[in-house]
């Protein structure tokens, strides 16, 4: 029976058990299924983090049926270190022997190196970035290569053409886009279709607190047969119990730099967090579990991307898969809170 390593080399999980733990969802109109919960390496896998901790997280995820690992060229810090560290995990833990059981994605679009060719959406940058990503991870190909953000100064045909070429060159199996609005998405999907490399997936920011995807994008993706994977589904930690009693000194919001700033936690936002937490408690869930389940209730959402700073936090996020269905009354109460 096939076995895979977990964090301790003397513990194993049989493949037949691993895949019964996870729900898998069809990604648009493709042959790919993704786990309902995917592991994002945006945080906690960089050069400032402990190898023993993040390797344990990755192995725990795989043994729980999380087959999708999501990266980008600039994830760290320092930029590139998350990919390098993931490559080390693949080499040193035995996880790499399961390459054909995994979907590994990476992206290019944000600043990666100095000079005029180190960011945005030119063919030069995307091609060079993907080559560097493959080298850092020690891979021959990635399963999904994304344009991480639209480039207002580069023709969309050039950016999408570079993605298509990555597939033709065997460096990627599928292509995706991230942070594109509805209009940009429709244009990108059409170009990729003409190129013969249909868009597999879109990765927008989407959570109870960030709902721009509901302004046309969800309908476009459904119509075009493109999957959706939501990033920042917990709104940078706001949709957890972290801020129920104010702003802890060691929290993200308390730091002067970062993606979650203290001014986002307004009295109104804190009131919403507390009210949502009350509903979650009635459902026998944590707020984080409910926030993930709220996204997954929509069949158009293929997967949610979670980060984890510990094995325990990962396990807590995975409990969202066992959430009870929402009642109409619960959904109405959530909408009233978020209004």
N, C-alpha and C positions, 0 to 999 in steps of 0.2 A: 504494500500500500504506500502511495506517495505521501511523503511527509515534508513539512517545512519548519525551519527554525523559528522559534519565538525569541524573546530577549535573552533567555537562558538557554545555552546549547543543549542542556539535557531535557528540555521540554519540547514536545512536538505537537502539531495539530495535523490530523489527516486531511487531505484535500477533500474527501467526501464529507467531512464535517465542516470544513471552512466555508464552503459555498452554500450551506444550508442556513448560515447565520445572516445572510445579506439579501436584500431585495435588489433585483437588477431591472433596469428600465431601458426600453428601446430608445436609442438616440435618434430622434427624428424619424426619417424614412431611410434608415441605413441598416447595415448588418450588425452594427455595434450595440451592445448593451453596456451600460455603465452602472456601477453600484449607486444606490440612492444616496449614499454618503461617500464622498471622495475626500482624500487627504490633500490639503494644500500645504505647500512648503514655503509660503510667503514669510512666515515668522518661525523662529525656534530651530531652524536648520542651518543657521549661518556660522560664520567663523567665530562669533562671540559665544556660541552655544556649546554644550557638552555633547561629545560624540556618544557617550554611553546612554544619554537620555534620548536624543533624537533617533538613534538607531533602534532603541527599544520601542519608540512610538511607531516607527515605520513597520517593524516586524509584527507588532501587536495589530496594527491596522490590516496587514495582509492576512494574518491568521484569522481575522474577523470577517474576511471576505471583501475587504476594501482593495479592489484591484486597480484603482485609478489613482495615480500620483501626479499632482499638478505643480509644475514649476514655471519659472521664467528666467531669462538670462540675468536679470538684475536682482533676483532674490538673494538676501543675505541677512544682515551685512557681513562682510563686504560684498558688493555685487559679484555674482558668479559663484559665491561660496556655497549656496544651497545646492546648486548643481554638482559642484565638486564633492560635497559631503554626501549627496545621494549616490553619486558614483562609487564612493568609498563603501557605503552601505551595501550596494549591489555586489561589490567585489569581496568584501571581508566577512559578510554574514551568511553567505549562501543564497541570499535573496535573488541575486542575479541569475541563478540557475532556473528561476521561474519566470524569466523574461517573457515567454510566450503566454503567460497567464496575466500579464499586466498591461494596462494602458498608461503610457508615460507621455505627458504633454509638456511642452515648453512654449515660450512666447518671446517676441522681440518687438520693441516699440518705444520703450522709455530709455532714458540716458544710460549708456553702458560704458562708453569710452570717449575720450576727448576728441575734439575735431568735428568737422561737418558731417562725418559718416557714421557717428556713433549713436544715433537715435532716430526716431520717427519711422518712415515707411518706404525708404528707397530700396530698390533691388540690391544695391551695394551693401547696405546695412543689414537687411534681412538675411541675405545669403551668408555674409561673413559671420553674423551672430549665430545662425544655426550651426555652422561648422564649428564654432567655438563651443557651443552648448554640447554638441555630440562628443567633442574631445573631452570636456570636463566630466561628463557622465560615463565616458567609456562605451558609448553606444554606436551602433551602425545606423540606427534610425530612431526617430521618435514616432509615436503613434499619432499625435496631433501637434501641428505647428500653427500657432496663432499669430495674427497681427494684433498686438497688445492694445493699440489705440489708433484711431484714424489720424492721418497726416493731412493737415489742411493745405499743404503746399506741394504735395506729391500727387500726381494723377492716380486715382484709385485703380486704374487699369495696371499701373506699374506695380503697386503694392500687391494686388491680387495675382498678378502675373508671377511675381516672385514666389508667392505661396504655391501656386500651381506647379512652378518649376521644381520646387522642393519635392513634390510628390513624384514628378516625372524622373527626377534624379535618384529616387529611392531613399531620400533623406527623411521623408515623412510619409506616413500612410494616408493621413487625412489632414484637412485644414480647418481652422476656425478663426473667429474674430472675437474681440473683447472690447467693451466700452464704446461700441458703435450705437448711435441712436437708430430709431426706426427707419428714417429715410436713408441713412448711410447703409444700414443693413440690407435694405431692399436692393440698393444699387450693387453692393458687394456680392450678394447672393447671385444676382443675375450675371455679373461678370464671371464669377467662378463657374457657374453652370455652362456658360459659353466656352470656358476654357477646358471643360471636361473634368473638372475637379470640384464636385458639389461641396458646398459648405456643410460640414458635419455638425457644427456646434457653435453657439454664441455664449460668451461668458460676461454677463452684466452684473453690476452690483445690485443686489435685490434682497430686501428684508422687509419686515413689518414697518420699519422706519424709512426705508428708501424704496419707493414703489414706482419709479419712472418706467420700469418694464411693462407696467400695466397700461401705459399710454400708447398702445398700438403695437409695441414690440412683440408681446406674447402672441398676438393674433397673426402677425407677419411670420413668426417662426413656425407656428402651427400650419399655416397655409403653405409655406415653402418646404416643410418637412425637415426643419433644422432643430436640433436639440438645444436645450438651455441648461446651463449649469450656473447656479447662483454663487457669486463670491460675496464675502462679508455678510453671510446670512444672519449673524448675531450682532450686526451693526457695530463692529469693533469692540465687542464686549458689553455694549449697552443693554443688549437683550440677554443678560445673565443676572445672577444675584449679586454681582460685584458692586452695583451702585444703588442698592436698595436703601442704604442708610447713609447716603452722601458719597463723597469722593475719597477713597482710601489714599493714603500717602504714596503707596507703592503701585498704584494703578496706572494704566496708560494715560488716562485723562489728567493725572497729576504731573505728568512729565511735560517740560516746555516744548519738546519736539515730538512729532509722531502724528499718526493719522486721526487720532481722536483727541480733540482739544476740549479743555474744561468748559469753554463757552458753549459747547454743544449740549452740555448737561444742564439745560435751563430748568427752572422750577416746573414748567409744564412738562418737559421731557421726563423728569424724575417722577412726576405724578403718573404719567403714562406707564412707566416701568413698574411702579408699585401696583397699579390697577391690573396690568397684564399678569404680573406675578400672582395676584390673587386668583385669577382664573386658572392659571397653571396649577396652583396648589389644589384647587377644587378638582382638577383632572388627575391629581396624583402625579404631577410632573414638576420638574424645575422649569423656570422661565426659558432657559436655553433649549431644553427638550421641546417645549411647546413651540418656540419660534421656528425651529427646524421642521417640526411636524406641520406647522402652518404653511410653509412653503411647499412641502411635499404633498400636501392635499391636492394640489393642482397637477393633473396628469401631464401638463405641458412642461413641467419642471422635471428634467431628466435626473438631475443630481444636485446636491448642495455641497459646497466646498467648506470643510471645517479645518481649522488649525488646532493644534494641541500643544500645550507646554509640558504635558506629562501623559503617561499611559492612563492614569486615572481620569484625566480630563477627556481623553479620546473615548474611553469606555462610557463616560457620562453622555457624550454627544451621540454615541451609537444607540443609546437607549431611546432616542427619538423614533427609531424604526418600529418600536413596539407601542407606539402611542395609540390610544383609543381614537376612533373617528370623532371629528368635531360635530357637535349638534348645531342645528340652525341657530338656536338661542346663543350658543357660545360664539359663533361667528358674528352674529349681530352685535354682541357685547364688545368683541374685539374691534369691530368697525367703529362703534360709538366712541371707544377710547382713542382710536387713532385719528378720528375726524378732526 
